[in-house]
Amino acid sequence: MSGFFHNDIRVSKLPLQEIIDEIREEVGPFLSQGKVADYIPELGRVKPEQFGMAVTLLNGQTFETGQSRDNFSIQSISKVFALTIAFAEWGDQLWLKVGREPSGNPFNSLVQLEHEAGKPRNPFINAGALVVADSIVSRFSEPTDMIIDFMHEISGNSGLEMDSNVFDSEKEHGHRNAALAHFMKSYGNMESEVNEVLNFYFGHCSVRMNCFDLAHAFLYLANHGKHPLTAKVYLAASQAKRINSLMLTCGTYDAAGDFAFRVGLPGKSGVGGGIAAIIPGCMSIGVWSPGLDKHGNSLAGIKALELFTTKTEISIF
Ligand code: GLU
């Protein structure tokens, strides 16, 4: 299936390399304005003033700038991969356990969960991602191997692995996530053992990728659920549409409205400073800069994406 931008002559005429090199220059002043996440102490050691970006077209052609091959902790970006596996497995039954509305609350908030009887607002806040993790852990015997294999496949990089220091750091300081999981268990919205779910969740969050890997890994979402380079189908087109919609409305914490306003693309961020975004039928983008804004999104990363859709004049709108 070709998307609405795929054959657009405009994209092939765009000087993408020039554009992203220009963006790297222009985000320079923003690199020192963000603050690295330190609630996971291991992430607090990363130098904020770093930047990389990769843009991959559906034919695999990739444009890169800056530190596009430096690995970072993908953190919440991995929630998209977990959601893909869970949605492919459970179909619409998944929505009995987790909602599809923006939360309007911080990503690790406990408050809303009590009001809503243990059903998280969406799969990208931590509570929702834990329910998604549970739905995978309760179905598959080796869930961690499976999700890592999935990441190898979609990125085309079989060298991707978990960062055991980040994993340990997160587990040691993961009391809030543990609280969320126990709380949902008390409402009957968590089938598996809390510890197993947390291990799986911290495991997929701790995987390291770079912008090049990330741009490749999101190609199946830019191509209606089918990886354009391997032809493997991971989701039905209507399911890919739904995951992209969730990224647009809930993918950047409590600032998804502002992200949609500024960037105009579905995207998912992580507290490691990465953001993956897609233009359906056209391309996927990986960007990374560890300094975060007050919502937990990469400050220079959002700026770069905003500049990209402004300069290229392509977005979903
Ligand atoms: N593993 C992180 C946590 O649960 C994910 C944070 C994020 O990137 O939003 O706190």
Residues whose N, C-alpha, C, O or C-beta is under 5 A from the ligand:
A	BS01	LIG	Q75 S76 N126 C205 S269 G270 V271 G272
